[in-house]
Amino acid sequence: MRRLIITAIVMAFVAGSAAAQTCPYGQQCLNNPYGAGSPYKPDGLMNPYSQYGSPYSNRSWTNPYATEAPRLYDQNGNYRGRLSSNPYAPDSVSNPYGRYGSPYSPDSLNNPYGAGNPYSNNRVYVAPCTNPYGCQ
């Protein structure tokens, strides 16, 4: 059940974010089925066998205990939190009380009047951790 809820959150994020309307062909866009959202891409977010989609990987958005979840940035380089299912991580988009997960925070992609405005032209990109020694 928890996995279903998290998947619904990610799909709502993908469908409702500014990226969903402005960059369907960008390789790092979340809504590109051949890019970052591909279930067949070796390092895709929707691939359950990749390090970024596996429920057991420390770098996966589906692992609620992951500490190195993929980071989100908008096209201006502003950090938009981590694409994580952890509701307790301070910079997770799933934390309803955090800066990047609260529906009331101007920096949150969950706020339709802030950074998550579906009519904005500001694209959101995934920046997975590529450092084998950990990321900040």
The 8 nearest C-alpha neighbors of each residue, nearest first, counted from 0:
[[1, 3, 2, 4, 5, 6, 7, 8],
 [0, 2, 4, 3, 5, 6, 84, 7],
 [3, 1, 5, 0, 4, 6, 61, 7],
 [2, 4, 0, 6, 1, 5, 7, 8],
 [3, 5, 7, 1, 6, 2, 8, 0],
 [6, 4, 8, 2, 7, 3, 84, 1],
 [7, 5, 3, 9, 8, 4, 2, 10],
 [6, 8, 4, 10, 5, 9, 11, 3],
 [9, 7, 5, 11, 6, 10, 12, 4],
 [10, 8, 12, 6, 11, 7, 13, 5],
 [9, 11, 13, 7, 12, 8, 14, 6],
 [12, 10, 14, 8, 9, 13, 15, 7],
 [13, 11, 9, 15, 10, 14, 16, 8],
 [14, 12, 10, 11, 16, 30, 15, 29],
 [13, 15, 11, 19, 12, 16, 10, 30],
 [16, 14, 12, 11, 13, 117, 19, 17],
 [17, 15, 18, 117, 19, 12, 13, 115],
 [16, 18, 117, 19, 122, 20, 119, 121],
 [19, 17, 122, 16, 21, 123, 20, 22],
 [20, 18, 14, 17, 16, 30, 21, 13],
 [21, 19, 18, 17, 22, 23, 117, 16],
 [20, 22, 18, 19, 120, 23, 17, 122],
 [23, 21, 24, 25, 18, 20, 28, 19],
 [22, 24, 31, 25, 30, 21, 19, 28],
 [23, 25, 22, 31, 26, 28, 34, 33],
 [26, 24, 28, 22, 27, 23, 31, 34],
 [25, 27, 34, 28, 35, 24, 31, 33],
 [26, 28, 35, 124, 25, 125, 34, 29],
 [29, 27, 25, 124, 30, 31, 26, 35],
 [28, 30, 36, 35, 31, 13, 27, 124],
 [29, 31, 28, 19, 13, 36, 23, 32],
 [30, 32, 34, 23, 33, 36, 28, 29],
 [33, 31, 37, 36, 34, 30, 35, 38],
 [32, 34, 37, 31, 36, 35, 40, 26],
 [35, 33, 26, 31, 36, 37, 32, 27],
 [34, 36, 43, 27, 29, 37, 28, 44],
 [37, 35, 32, 29, 45, 44, 34, 31],
 [36, 38, 32, 33, 39, 40, 43, 34],
 [37, 39, 46, 45, 40, 43, 36, 44],
 [40, 38, 37, 46, 41, 43, 45, 33],
 [39, 41, 43, 37, 42, 38, 46, 34],
 [42, 40, 43, 49, 39, 46, 48, 38],
 [41, 43, 49, 40, 51, 50, 44, 46],
 [44, 42, 40, 35, 46, 37, 45, 41],
 [43, 45, 52, 51, 36, 46, 35, 42],
 [44, 46, 38, 36, 52, 43, 37, 47],
 [45, 47, 38, 52, 43, 48, 49, 44],
 [48, 46, 53, 52, 49, 45, 54, 38],
 [49, 47, 53, 46, 52, 50, 41, 51],
 [50, 48, 42, 52, 51, 46, 53, 47],
 [49, 51, 56, 53, 52, 59, 58, 42],
 [52, 50, 59, 44, 49, 58, 53, 42],
 [53, 51, 47, 44, 59, 46, 49, 45],
 [52, 54, 47, 48, 55, 56, 50, 49],
 [53, 55, 62, 61, 56, 52, 59, 47],
 [56, 54, 53, 62, 57, 59, 61, 50],
 [57, 55, 58, 59, 53, 50, 54, 62],
 [56, 58, 65, 59, 67, 66, 55, 62],
 [59, 57, 68, 67, 56, 51, 65, 50],
 [60, 58, 51, 52, 68, 56, 61, 62],
 [59, 61, 83, 68, 82, 62, 84, 52],
 [62, 60, 54, 59, 84, 52, 63, 53],
 [61, 63, 54, 65, 64, 59, 60, 55],
 [64, 62, 85, 84, 65, 61, 83, 60],
 [65, 63, 62, 85, 66, 57, 84, 61],
 [66, 64, 57, 62, 67, 63, 58, 68],
 [65, 67, 68, 57, 64, 58, 88, 63],
 [66, 68, 58, 65, 57, 69, 134, 128],
 [67, 69, 58, 59, 60, 83, 66, 81],
 [70, 68, 127, 82, 81, 126, 128, 125],
 [71, 69, 81, 126, 125, 127, 80, 82],
 [70, 72, 125, 79, 80, 124, 81, 126],
 [73, 71, 78, 79, 124, 77, 123, 76],
 [72, 74, 123, 122, 75, 76, 77, 124],
 [73, 75, 122, 76, 121, 123, 72, 124],
 [76, 74, 73, 77, 121, 72, 122, 78],
 [75, 77, 73, 74, 72, 78, 79, 124],
 [78, 76, 72, 73, 75, 79, 74, 71],
 [77, 79, 72, 80, 71, 76, 73, 70],
 [80, 78, 71, 72, 99, 77, 106, 107],
 [81, 79, 90, 99, 71, 91, 78, 70],
 [80, 82, 70, 91, 83, 69, 71, 90],
 [81, 83, 69, 60, 92, 70, 68, 91],
 [82, 84, 60, 91, 85, 81, 68, 92],
 [83, 85, 63, 93, 61, 60, 86, 5],
 [84, 86, 63, 83, 87, 88, 93, 91],
 [87, 85, 94, 93, 88, 84, 91, 95],
 [88, 86, 85, 94, 89, 91, 93, 97],
 [87, 89, 91, 90, 85, 86, 94, 97],
 [88, 90, 97, 91, 87, 94, 98, 99],
 [89, 91, 80, 88, 99, 81, 97, 92],
 [92, 90, 81, 93, 88, 83, 94, 80],
 [91, 93, 100, 99, 94, 82, 81, 80],
 [94, 92, 86, 91, 100, 84, 95, 85],
 [93, 95, 86, 100, 97, 91, 96, 92],
 [96, 94, 101, 100, 97, 93, 86, 102],
 [97, 95, 101, 94, 100, 98, 89, 99],
 [98, 96, 94, 100, 101, 89, 99, 95],
 [97, 99, 100, 104, 101, 107, 106, 90],
 [98, 100, 107, 92, 80, 97, 106, 90],
 [101, 99, 92, 94, 95, 93, 97, 107],
 [100, 102, 95, 96, 103, 104, 97, 98],
 [101, 103, 110, 109, 104, 100, 107, 95],
 [104, 102, 101, 110, 105, 107, 109, 113],
 [103, 105, 107, 106, 101, 98, 102, 110],
 [104, 106, 113, 107, 114, 103, 110, 112],
 [107, 105, 114, 104, 99, 113, 98, 79],
 [108, 106, 99, 109, 104, 100, 110, 114],
 [107, 115, 109, 114, 110, 99, 106, 100],
 [108, 110, 102, 107, 115, 100, 111, 101],
 [109, 111, 102, 115, 113, 112, 108, 107],
 [112, 110, 116, 115, 113, 109, 117, 114],
 [113, 111, 116, 110, 115, 114, 105, 103],
 [112, 114, 105, 110, 115, 111, 116, 106],
 [113, 115, 108, 106, 107, 116, 105, 110],
 [116, 108, 114, 111, 110, 113, 109, 16],
 [115, 117, 111, 112, 118, 119, 114, 113],
 [116, 118, 17, 16, 119, 15, 115, 111],
 [119, 117, 116, 17, 120, 20, 16, 115],
 [118, 120, 121, 116, 117, 17, 122, 115],
 [119, 121, 122, 17, 21, 118, 18, 20],
 [120, 122, 119, 74, 17, 73, 123, 18],
 [123, 121, 18, 74, 73, 17, 120, 21],
 [124, 122, 73, 18, 72, 74, 71, 17],
 [125, 123, 72, 28, 27, 71, 73, 126],
 [126, 124, 71, 27, 70, 127, 69, 72],
 [125, 127, 70, 69, 71, 124, 128, 72],
 [128, 126, 69, 70, 125, 129, 68, 51],
 [127, 129, 130, 134, 69, 126, 67, 58],
 [130, 128, 127, 131, 134, 133, 126, 132],
 [129, 131, 132, 133, 128, 134, 127, 135],
 [132, 130, 133, 129, 128, 134, 58, 67],
 [133, 131, 130, 134, 129, 128, 135, 67],
 [134, 132, 130, 131, 135, 67, 128, 129],
 [135, 133, 128, 130, 67, 132, 129, 131],
 [134, 133, 67, 128, 66, 130, 70, 132]]
